[in-house]
Amino acid sequence: MKKYFIPALALFLLSACNRPGKAEKEYAVEMVPPPRESAVRYPAPALKPPSEKADAAVSENADINENAAAEKSAPVNTIVKDTSKKIIKQGDISFEARDVVAARKALLTELNKLGGYADEDNESIDSDYGRKEYTIKARIPAKNFDVFLDSVSTGAVKIDSKHISISDVTTQYIDMTTRLHNQKILEATYINLLKRASKMSDVLEVEDKLTDTRTEIESEQGQLNYMDKQIAYSSLDITFYTKQIQHETGTGSGYKFRSSLTVGWELLQDLFFGIISLWPIIIVLTAVIILIKRWRKRRKLAKQSA
């Protein structure tokens, strides 16, 4: 009995010594700090960069917001930037030319060369002064106005009159451009209101205001276009003439025959109108003749009765 008791006691003591070590091991595992444990379990969500789709969506939303903000602020912040000087040149000139036909041809050639054109080209005969006249209303690019005026003056025999006016319309141009811009903004506002209107009464009211605004826009645009044309093209009214009417010349028999008929007709007209101009003398002579005839008749009757 004693022989078996000693080994059993040794085994019991050995087992008792091993139990505390196992408990320490289990305790060490359970006491692992939570932060380190969470870092091991959840690293991916904390450190994973955003995906490309998310970046694209964020960028697209940012662009949309920027565009919307730009559209809202553009009409208010837009300012007319064209403040360059606007000049309108106008003038007229009258002169005598040696040959009006050659002068007209030279003027039109020079006008075409400088990029201009003729609004009107008229020919007439001034009976009061006995001369042939030409009138040309020229429109010339503003940058070439002075060059063309010099060429016109150079070809004149004698300049009767010349007048040039220069008008600065910068302020009027800026005011007109600003009004047109504001009317267009108002038009866009009415269009947006028309899209959002739900009641028929609101729709009709907005359409009336939109029609009035568009009428104003057309009027302002027409005036602005006309001013642009005046600024881009200066105007010059040209009148030139000769002292005497230029007659046809020739040496043929046909020309002489026509000239003879013309001269004879003119003489007949002069004689007719000359006689008419002597009507007071004709009346007096007629009255004298009638009185003389009556006096002779009475004298003859007196002799017969005696």
C-alpha positions as CSV (number, residue, x, y, z in Angstrom):
1,M,0.0,0.0,0.0
2,K,2.8,2.3,0.9
3,K,4.4,1.3,-2.3
4,Y,1.5,2.8,-4.4
5,F,0.8,5.8,-2.3
6,I,4.0,7.6,-2.9
7,P,3.8,7.7,-6.7
8,A,0.1,8.8,-6.5
9,L,1.1,11.7,-4.2
10,A,3.9,12.7,-6.7
11,L,1.4,12.8,-9.6
12,F,-1.0,14.9,-7.6
13,L,1.6,17.4,-6.7
14,L,2.8,17.6,-10.3
15,S,-0.7,18.2,-11.5
16,A,-1.2,20.9,-8.9
17,C,1.9,22.7,-10.1
18,N,0.8,22.8,-13.7
19,R,-2.7,24.4,-13.2
20,P,-1.4,27.9,-12.2
21,G,0.6,28.2,-15.4
22,K,-2.4,27.4,-17.6
23,A,-4.5,30.0,-15.8
24,E,-1.8,32.6,-16.3
25,K,-1.7,31.8,-20.0
26,E,-5.5,32.1,-20.4
27,Y,-5.4,35.4,-18.5
28,A,-2.7,36.8,-20.7
29,V,-4.8,36.1,-23.8
30,E,-7.9,37.7,-22.4
31,M,-6.0,40.9,-21.3
32,V,-4.8,41.9,-24.8
33,P,-5.4,45.7,-25.1
34,P,-8.6,46.5,-27.1
35,P,-7.0,49.2,-29.3
36,R,-4.4,46.8,-30.7
37,E,-7.1,44.2,-31.2
38,S,-9.4,46.7,-33.1
39,A,-6.5,47.9,-35.2
40,V,-5.9,44.3,-36.3
41,R,-9.5,43.6,-37.0
42,Y,-10.5,46.8,-38.8
43,P,-7.5,48.3,-40.7
44,A,-9.1,48.4,-44.2
45,P,-12.1,50.7,-43.6
46,A,-9.9,53.2,-41.7
47,L,-7.1,53.4,-44.2
48,K,-8.8,52.6,-47.6
49,P,-8.7,55.6,-50.0
50,P,-11.9,56.8,-51.7
51,S,-12.8,55.1,-54.9
52,E,-12.6,56.7,-58.4
53,K,-16.4,56.6,-58.8
54,A,-16.8,58.6,-55.6
55,D,-14.2,61.1,-56.9
56,A,-16.0,61.5,-60.2
57,A,-19.4,62.0,-58.5
58,V,-18.0,64.6,-56.1
59,S,-16.3,66.4,-59.0
60,E,-19.4,66.3,-61.1
61,N,-21.5,67.7,-58.3
62,A,-18.9,70.4,-57.7
63,D,-19.0,71.4,-61.4
64,I,-22.8,71.4,-61.4
65,N,-22.9,73.7,-58.4
66,E,-20.2,76.0,-59.9
67,N,-22.2,76.2,-63.2
68,A,-25.4,76.9,-61.4
69,A,-23.7,79.6,-59.3
70,A,-22.2,81.1,-62.5
71,E,-25.5,81.2,-64.2
72,K,-27.1,83.0,-61.3
73,S,-24.4,85.5,-60.9
74,A,-23.5,86.1,-64.6
75,P,-26.5,88.4,-65.5
76,V,-25.9,90.5,-62.4
77,N,-22.1,90.8,-62.7
78,T,-21.8,91.2,-66.5
79,I,-20.6,94.6,-67.4
80,V,-20.3,96.2,-70.9
81,K,-16.5,96.2,-71.6
82,D,-16.5,98.0,-74.9
83,T,-15.6,101.5,-73.8
84,S,-13.5,102.5,-76.8
85,K,-14.1,105.9,-78.3
86,K,-16.9,106.1,-80.8
87,I,-16.7,108.9,-83.5
88,I,-19.1,109.8,-86.3
89,K,-17.7,111.9,-89.1
90,Q,-20.0,113.7,-91.6
91,G,-19.3,116.4,-94.2
92,D,-20.2,118.0,-97.5
93,I,-18.1,119.7,-100.2
94,S,-19.0,121.7,-103.3
95,F,-16.5,122.5,-106.0
96,E,-16.1,123.3,-109.7
97,A,-14.5,120.7,-112.0
98,R,-13.1,121.1,-115.5
99,D,-14.8,117.9,-116.8
100,V,-17.7,116.6,-114.6
101,V,-17.8,113.2,-116.4
102,A,-14.1,112.6,-115.8
103,A,-14.4,113.9,-112.2
104,R,-17.3,111.6,-111.5
105,K,-15.4,108.6,-112.8
106,A,-12.3,109.4,-110.8
107,L,-14.3,109.9,-107.6
108,L,-16.1,106.6,-107.9
109,T,-12.9,104.8,-108.7
110,E,-11.2,106.2,-105.6
111,L,-14.2,105.5,-103.5
112,N,-14.3,101.9,-104.5
113,K,-10.5,101.6,-104.0
114,L,-10.8,102.8,-100.4
115,G,-13.6,100.3,-99.6
116,G,-16.5,102.8,-99.8
117,Y,-19.7,103.0,-101.8
118,A,-22.2,105.6,-103.2
119,D,-25.6,105.8,-101.5
120,E,-26.8,108.2,-104.3
121,D,-25.4,109.3,-107.6
122,N,-27.5,112.0,-109.3
123,E,-27.0,114.2,-112.4
124,S,-28.9,117.4,-113.1
125,I,-28.7,120.7,-115.1
126,D,-29.0,123.9,-113.2
127,S,-30.9,126.2,-115.5
128,D,-30.4,129.2,-113.3
129,Y,-26.6,129.1,-113.6
130,G,-26.5,127.2,-116.9
131,R,-24.3,124.4,-115.7
132,K,-24.4,120.6,-115.3
133,E,-24.2,119.2,-111.8
134,Y,-23.4,115.9,-110.2
135,T,-24.3,114.9,-106.6
136,I,-22.8,111.9,-104.9
137,K,-23.6,110.8,-101.4
138,A,-20.5,108.8,-100.5
139,R,-20.0,106.4,-97.6
140,I,-16.4,105.7,-96.8
141,P,-14.7,103.6,-94.0
142,A,-13.9,106.0,-91.1
143,K,-10.2,105.2,-91.2
144,N,-10.1,106.3,-94.9
145,F,-12.2,109.4,-94.6
146,D,-9.4,111.9,-94.6
147,V,-7.6,110.2,-97.5
148,F,-10.7,110.3,-99.6
149,L,-11.4,114.0,-98.7
150,D,-7.9,115.0,-99.7
151,S,-8.3,113.2,-103.1
152,V,-11.6,115.0,-103.7
153,S,-10.1,118.4,-102.9
154,T,-7.1,117.8,-105.1
155,G,-9.3,117.2,-108.2
156,A,-11.2,120.4,-107.8
157,V,-10.7,123.6,-109.8
158,K,-12.3,125.8,-107.2
159,I,-13.8,124.8,-103.9
160,D,-17.0,126.7,-103.1
161,S,-17.6,125.2,-99.7
162,K,-16.4,122.5,-97.4
163,H,-17.8,121.5,-94.0
164,I,-16.8,118.6,-91.8
165,S,-18.4,117.7,-88.4
166,I,-17.0,115.2,-85.9
167,S,-19.3,113.9,-83.1
168,D,-18.2,111.8,-80.1
169,V,-21.0,109.4,-79.3
170,T,-19.2,107.2,-76.8
171,T,-21.5,107.9,-74.0
172,Q,-24.7,107.4,-76.0
173,Y,-23.2,104.1,-77.4
174,I,-22.4,102.8,-73.9
175,D,-25.9,103.8,-72.6
176,M,-27.6,102.1,-75.5
177,T,-25.5,98.9,-75.2
178,T,-26.3,98.8,-71.4
179,R,-30.0,99.2,-72.0
180,L,-30.0,96.5,-74.6
181,H,-28.1,94.2,-72.2
182,N,-30.5,94.8,-69.4
183,Q,-33.5,94.1,-71.7
184,K,-32.0,90.8,-72.6
185,I,-31.5,89.9,-69.0
186,L,-35.2,90.8,-68.4
187,E,-36.2,88.6,-71.3
188,A,-34.3,85.6,-69.9
189,T,-36.0,86.2,-66.5
190,Y,-39.5,86.3,-68.1
191,I,-38.7,83.1,-70.0
192,N,-37.8,81.3,-66.8
193,L,-41.0,82.6,-65.1
194,L,-43.0,81.4,-68.1
195,K,-41.6,77.9,-67.7
196,R,-42.5,77.8,-64.0
197,A,-46.0,79.4,-64.4
198,S,-48.8,77.0,-63.6
199,K,-51.9,79.2,-63.9
200,M,-53.2,80.4,-67.2
201,S,-53.5,84.0,-65.9
202,D,-49.9,84.0,-64.9
203,V,-48.9,82.6,-68.3
204,L,-50.8,85.3,-70.1
205,E,-49.4,88.1,-68.0
206,V,-45.8,86.9,-68.4
207,E,-46.3,86.5,-72.2
208,D,-47.5,90.1,-72.4
209,K,-44.5,91.4,-70.6
210,L,-42.2,89.2,-72.6
211,T,-43.7,90.6,-75.9
212,D,-43.1,94.2,-74.7
213,T,-39.6,93.4,-73.7
214,R,-38.8,91.8,-77.0
215,T,-40.2,94.8,-78.8
216,E,-37.9,97.0,-76.8
217,I,-34.9,94.7,-77.6
218,E,-35.7,95.0,-81.4
219,S,-35.9,98.8,-81.2
220,E,-32.7,99.1,-79.2
221,Q,-30.9,96.7,-81.5
222,G,-32.0,98.6,-84.6
223,Q,-30.7,101.9,-83.2
224,L,-27.5,100.3,-82.1
225,N,-26.9,98.7,-85.6
226,Y,-27.6,102.1,-87.2
227,M,-25.1,103.8,-84.9
228,D,-22.5,101.1,-85.6
229,K,-22.9,101.8,-89.3
230,Q,-22.5,105.5,-88.8
231,I,-19.4,104.9,-86.7
232,A,-17.9,102.4,-89.2
233,Y,-18.7,104.4,-92.3
234,S,-18.4,108.2,-92.5
235,S,-20.6,110.1,-94.9
236,L,-19.6,112.8,-97.4
237,D,-22.0,114.7,-99.7
238,I,-20.2,115.8,-102.9
239,T,-21.5,118.4,-105.3
240,F,-19.5,119.3,-108.4
241,Y,-20.3,121.2,-111.6
242,T,-19.0,123.0,-114.7
243,K,-19.6,126.7,-115.5
244,Q,-21.2,126.0,-118.9
245,I,-23.3,123.1,-120.2
246,Q,-21.1,120.8,-122.2
247,H,-22.6,120.4,-125.7
248,E,-22.0,117.6,-128.1
249,T,-19.4,118.4,-130.8
250,G,-19.0,117.0,-134.3
251,T,-18.3,117.8,-138.0
252,G,-20.7,115.4,-139.8
253,S,-23.7,116.5,-141.9
254,G,-26.1,114.7,-139.4
255,Y,-24.6,116.7,-136.5
256,K,-24.9,120.0,-138.5
257,F,-28.5,119.2,-139.5
258,R,-29.5,118.6,-135.9
259,S,-27.7,121.7,-134.8
260,S,-29.5,123.8,-137.4
261,L,-32.9,122.5,-136.4
262,T,-32.0,123.2,-132.7
263,V,-30.8,126.7,-133.5
264,G,-33.9,127.5,-135.6
265,W,-36.3,126.2,-133.0
266,E,-34.5,128.2,-130.3
267,L,-34.7,131.4,-132.5
268,L,-38.4,130.8,-133.1
269,Q,-39.0,130.4,-129.4
270,D,-37.0,133.6,-128.7
271,L,-39.1,135.5,-131.3
272,F,-42.4,134.3,-129.9
273,F,-41.5,135.1,-126.3
274,G,-40.0,138.4,-127.4
275,I,-43.2,139.4,-129.1
276,I,-45.2,138.4,-126.0
277,S,-42.9,140.5,-123.9
278,L,-43.8,143.6,-126.0
279,W,-47.5,143.4,-125.2
280,P,-47.8,146.9,-123.7
281,I,-46.4,148.5,-126.9
282,I,-48.7,146.4,-129.0
283,I,-51.8,147.5,-127.1
284,V,-50.8,151.2,-127.3
285,L,-50.1,150.9,-131.1
286,T,-53.5,149.2,-131.6
287,A,-55.3,152.0,-129.7
288,V,-53.5,154.7,-131.7
289,I,-54.4,153.1,-135.0
290,I,-58.1,152.8,-134.0
291,L,-58.2,156.5,-133.0
292,I,-56.5,157.6,-136.3
293,K,-59.0,155.6,-138.3
294,R,-62.0,157.1,-136.5
295,W,-60.6,160.7,-136.9
296,R,-60.2,160.2,-140.6
297,K,-63.7,158.8,-140.9
298,R,-65.2,161.8,-139.1
299,R,-63.2,164.2,-141.3
300,K,-64.4,162.6,-144.4
301,L,-68.0,162.8,-143.3
302,A,-67.5,166.5,-142.4
303,K,-66.3,167.3,-145.9
304,Q,-69.2,165.5,-147.6
305,S,-71.7,167.4,-145.5
306,A,-70.1,170.7,-146.3
